[in-house]
Amino acid sequence: MKSKVNIKGHPLHPMLVMFPIAFFTATMVFRFLSLLMRDASFAQTSFYMNVAGLFCSVAAAVPGIIDYTFTVPPGSTAKKRGARHGILNVIVILLFLMALLLGLNFPTMQVPVLLVEMAGVAIMIVAGWLGGTLVSRNQIGIDIRYANAGKWKELYIKQNSDLVEIGPDNLLLNQMMLVHVKGKRIVIAKTENGIAAFNDRCTHNGGSLAAGSLIRGVVQCPWHGSQFDTVTGEAICGPAHRGVKMYSAFIKDDIIMLELIPGNESELIKITHTEVK
């Protein structure tokens, strides 16, 4: 899914994390050199690297928190992975802050300080692994464009009625739009049969279907390839075994309308969409 904090589609968080990784690693390396060479100048350099790493880690954390909150699909395995990624990074920051304070207040305790920094780098590697998995496997921050389906579309609507006016029918064929309305994440899709609307959450591991691909009335989850019929919501290809909840959508006076049916979200409700009139 496209990052909420990006520069022309390029997510900002992965760009910024390189700086704390480099600075914290350099902090440990120069601390080790100061002990090996018995040269206080290396310890001084380690101090400056640590300060730079702490500032850069805070700068990198801001877009990361925003993406975790608004980009990572709720109730998904990626949400859990993102939480672990964030918690580990907080631990890394605390460890390097501890190392900084210990080095300032107890200049003779270079070995314990080095051990704290080594622990911080080790945890940082694990956190980085999780972050890489979020990008490479869960495709968080990736702006997916396929065929002629156009750019990523996302819309937030504040309406309380069950009949929601989405907006002008400007979707291209096989293009999807993620709509946030009444606490729900609903995909509006333009298929060969007309307008379809369905729940954004893949029933396998919670991947965002709006970030997947739509071809010939079949939507495919970008995470593990589960496919769903956009007419019935039926799962036609695993690993998902349950279908997705469908909603009634139609076009009236060139405006896309969405009908929200009250009910239990855990139930699979199959509603054939209304074709373009």
C-alpha distance (Angstrom), angle and dihedral (degrees) to the residues before:
residue distance angle dihedral
M1 . . .
K2 3.76 . .
S3 3.80 114.1 .
K4 3.79 118.0 -111.4
V5 3.82 89.2 -140.1
N6 3.78 107.8 52.2
I7 3.77 144.8 133.6
K8 3.81 108.9 -131.3
G9 3.80 90.3 -28.8
H10 3.80 95.4 -43.6
P11 3.84 110.6 119.3
L12 3.79 114.6 -122.2
H13 3.81 99.3 -150.0
P14 3.85 97.2 67.8
M15 3.81 89.2 48.0
L16 3.81 93.1 54.3
V17 3.82 99.9 42.6
M18 3.80 90.7 69.9
F19 3.81 90.2 71.0
P20 3.83 99.6 57.6
I21 3.81 89.3 41.5
A22 3.81 90.6 54.9
F23 3.81 95.7 41.5
F24 3.81 96.0 46.0
T25 3.80 91.6 47.3
A26 3.81 89.5 49.4
T27 3.82 88.8 49.5
M28 3.80 90.5 59.6
V29 3.82 94.1 41.8
F30 3.80 94.9 51.6
R31 3.81 90.8 44.7
F32 3.80 88.4 55.1
L33 3.81 91.4 47.5
S34 3.78 91.2 51.0
L35 3.80 89.5 56.9
L36 3.78 94.2 41.7
M37 3.82 96.7 46.4
R38 3.84 95.6 30.6
D39 3.78 87.7 -131.5
A40 3.82 118.6 143.4
S41 3.81 91.6 -157.9
F42 3.81 89.6 71.2
A43 3.81 89.6 53.7
Q44 3.79 89.2 51.1
T45 3.81 90.3 51.6
S46 3.81 89.1 48.7
F47 3.80 88.9 54.9
Y48 3.81 92.5 53.4
M49 3.81 91.7 46.1
N50 3.80 89.7 52.5
V51 3.80 93.3 50.7
A52 3.81 90.9 48.8
G53 3.80 90.6 48.2
L54 3.79 93.0 52.1
F55 3.80 93.1 50.7
C56 3.81 92.5 46.1
S57 3.80 92.9 46.7
V58 3.80 90.6 56.8
A59 3.81 90.1 48.2
A60 3.82 90.7 50.4
A61 3.80 92.6 45.9
V62 3.82 94.5 60.9
P63 3.84 97.9 66.3
G64 3.81 88.5 36.4
I65 3.81 91.7 58.4
I66 3.80 91.0 46.0
D67 3.80 92.0 51.6
Y68 3.81 91.7 45.7
T69 3.80 90.2 52.3
F70 3.80 101.1 41.2
T71 3.83 108.2 17.2
V72 3.81 108.2 39.2
P73 3.84 108.3 81.5
P74 3.82 111.8 -108.6
G75 3.79 118.4 -115.8
S76 3.80 92.2 19.7
T77 3.79 134.0 123.0
A78 3.81 86.8 -112.4
K79 3.82 89.6 60.9
K80 3.80 90.5 56.6
R81 3.79 91.4 44.5
G82 3.80 90.7 48.9
A83 3.81 90.8 51.2
R84 3.81 91.4 52.9
H85 3.80 89.6 46.4
G86 3.79 91.4 53.3
I87 3.81 95.7 44.5
L88 3.80 92.0 51.0
N89 3.80 90.8 49.7
V90 3.80 90.6 52.0
I91 3.81 88.7 52.6
V92 3.82 89.2 50.9
I93 3.80 91.4 53.1
L94 3.80 91.7 48.2
L95 3.81 92.1 49.4
F96 3.78 93.5 51.2
L97 3.80 90.5 44.9
M98 3.80 87.5 52.7
A99 3.80 90.4 49.3
L100 3.79 90.1 50.5
L101 3.81 93.5 52.1
L102 3.79 93.3 43.7
G103 3.80 91.2 50.9
L104 3.80 91.5 50.9
N105 3.80 98.2 44.6
F106 3.81 99.2 34.2
P107 3.81 107.6 32.1
T108 3.81 92.0 171.3
M109 3.82 93.0 59.2
Q110 3.79 95.2 79.4
V111 3.81 95.7 137.0
P112 3.85 95.6 54.2
V113 3.80 88.7 45.4
L114 3.81 90.0 52.3
L115 3.80 90.6 50.7
V116 3.81 90.7 52.5
E117 3.80 90.2 50.1
M118 3.81 91.4 48.1
A119 3.80 89.5 52.7
G120 3.80 89.1 49.8
V121 3.81 92.6 51.9
A122 3.81 91.5 47.4
I123 3.80 92.3 52.7
M124 3.81 89.8 43.6
I125 3.82 89.5 58.0
V126 3.81 90.7 53.6
A127 3.82 91.1 47.1
G128 3.79 89.7 49.2
W129 3.80 90.3 51.5
L130 3.80 90.1 54.4
G131 3.80 90.7 46.7
G132 3.78 90.9 51.6
T133 3.80 89.9 50.5
L134 3.80 90.2 52.5
V135 3.80 89.2 56.5
S136 3.80 102.5 36.1
R137 3.80 100.2 36.6
N138 3.81 105.1 22.6
Q139 3.82 93.0 33.6
I140 3.81 93.0 -137.7
G141 3.80 109.2 173.3
I142 3.80 94.0 14.2
D143 3.80 115.3 128.9
I144 3.80 100.8 -145.5
R145 3.80 117.6 -156.4
Y146 3.78 122.1 172.9
A147 3.80 134.7 179.1
N148 3.83 108.1 -33.4
A149 3.78 96.9 -37.5
G150 3.80 93.0 119.6
K151 3.78 132.8 -139.5
W152 3.79 128.5 -29.7
K153 3.80 112.9 -77.9
E154 3.79 125.5 -161.5
L155 3.78 129.3 170.3
Y156 3.81 134.8 -172.4
I157 3.81 115.3 -155.4
K158 3.79 127.6 -171.8
Q159 3.79 106.3 -156.8
N160 3.79 131.8 130.6
S161 3.79 99.5 -163.2
D162 3.80 123.4 96.7
L163 3.82 90.6 -127.0
V164 3.78 106.7 67.6
E165 3.78 126.9 -168.1
I166 3.80 106.2 -140.0
G167 3.79 99.2 -178.2
P168 3.81 141.7 -107.1
D169 3.78 117.8 -15.5
N170 3.81 98.1 -109.4
L171 3.79 99.0 136.3
L172 3.78 116.9 125.8
L173 3.79 121.2 -131.4
N174 3.83 109.4 -75.3
Q175 3.81 91.2 10.5
M176 3.80 121.5 130.7
M177 3.79 134.1 -158.8
L178 3.79 126.7 -158.4
V179 3.80 111.1 -136.6
H180 3.81 123.5 -165.9
V181 3.79 109.7 -157.6
K182 3.83 133.5 151.0
G183 3.80 91.4 -8.7
K184 3.79 92.4 -53.7
R185 3.81 131.6 115.5
I186 3.80 107.5 -143.0
V187 3.79 128.8 176.1
I188 3.80 118.6 -139.5
A189 3.80 110.0 -160.2
K190 3.82 135.4 -175.4
T191 3.79 110.1 -141.2
E192 3.81 134.5 169.0
N193 3.81 86.7 -95.7
G194 3.78 95.7 51.3
I195 3.79 133.9 -100.1
A196 3.80 120.4 -7.1
A197 3.80 130.5 -175.7
F198 3.79 127.5 -164.5
N199 3.79 143.1 154.6
D200 3.81 113.1 -75.6
R201 3.81 95.1 -138.2
C202 3.79 119.2 94.3
T203 3.81 108.4 -135.8
H204 3.81 91.9 -134.5
N205 3.82 107.2 62.8
G206 3.79 101.7 -19.9
G207 3.80 100.3 -96.1
S208 3.80 118.4 166.1
L209 3.81 110.2 -101.4
A210 3.81 89.7 -164.2
A211 3.80 86.9 66.2
G212 3.80 91.5 52.2
S213 3.78 130.8 76.9
L214 3.79 132.0 -85.9
I215 3.80 121.9 -153.5
R216 3.82 128.5 161.9
G217 3.78 94.2 -13.5
V218 3.81 94.9 -49.9
V219 3.80 122.2 111.3
Q220 3.80 119.1 -156.4
C221 3.79 124.8 -155.5
P222 3.82 110.9 -124.7
W223 3.81 94.2 -140.9
H224 3.80 106.5 58.9
G225 3.80 104.8 -5.9
S226 3.81 100.9 -105.3
Q227 3.80 109.7 164.2
F228 3.80 129.0 -150.2
D229 3.79 133.5 -169.4
T230 3.81 108.4 -118.4
V231 3.82 91.6 -149.3
T232 3.80 101.2 52.6
G233 3.80 101.9 13.6
E234 3.79 89.2 -126.3
A235 3.81 119.0 153.7
I236 3.79 104.5 -119.6
C237 3.81 98.3 173.2
G238 3.81 130.1 30.5
P239 2.91 165.8 -105.7
A240 3.83 80.1 78.5
H241 3.80 112.9 73.5
R242 3.81 99.5 -177.6
G243 3.75 126.3 66.2
V244 3.79 126.5 -125.0
K245 3.78 127.1 -104.7
M246 3.80 112.6 -98.2
Y247 3.81 128.6 -150.3
S248 3.77 131.9 -159.5
A249 3.81 113.1 -104.3
F250 3.78 130.5 172.0
I251 3.78 142.9 157.7
K252 3.79 120.9 -108.9
D253 3.80 120.1 179.2
D254 3.82 89.8 -15.6
I255 3.82 90.1 -55.0
I256 3.81 121.0 118.3
M257 3.80 110.3 -127.1
L258 3.80 124.9 -164.6
E259 3.78 124.3 -161.2
L260 3.80 115.4 -153.5
I261 3.78 112.8 -153.6
P262 3.82 112.3 -152.2
G263 3.80 113.6 -129.3
N264 3.76 147.8 95.3
E265 3.80 109.6 -36.1
S266 3.80 90.6 -151.4
E267 3.80 91.0 64.2
L268 3.78 119.9 92.0
I269 3.80 104.9 -126.6
K270 3.77 115.5 -174.5
I271 3.79 112.4 -155.4
T272 3.78 119.9 168.4
H273 3.79 109.3 -132.4
T274 3.77 120.5 -120.3
E275 3.76 113.6 -107.4
V276 3.79 122.1 -122.9
K277 3.78 110.9 -76.0
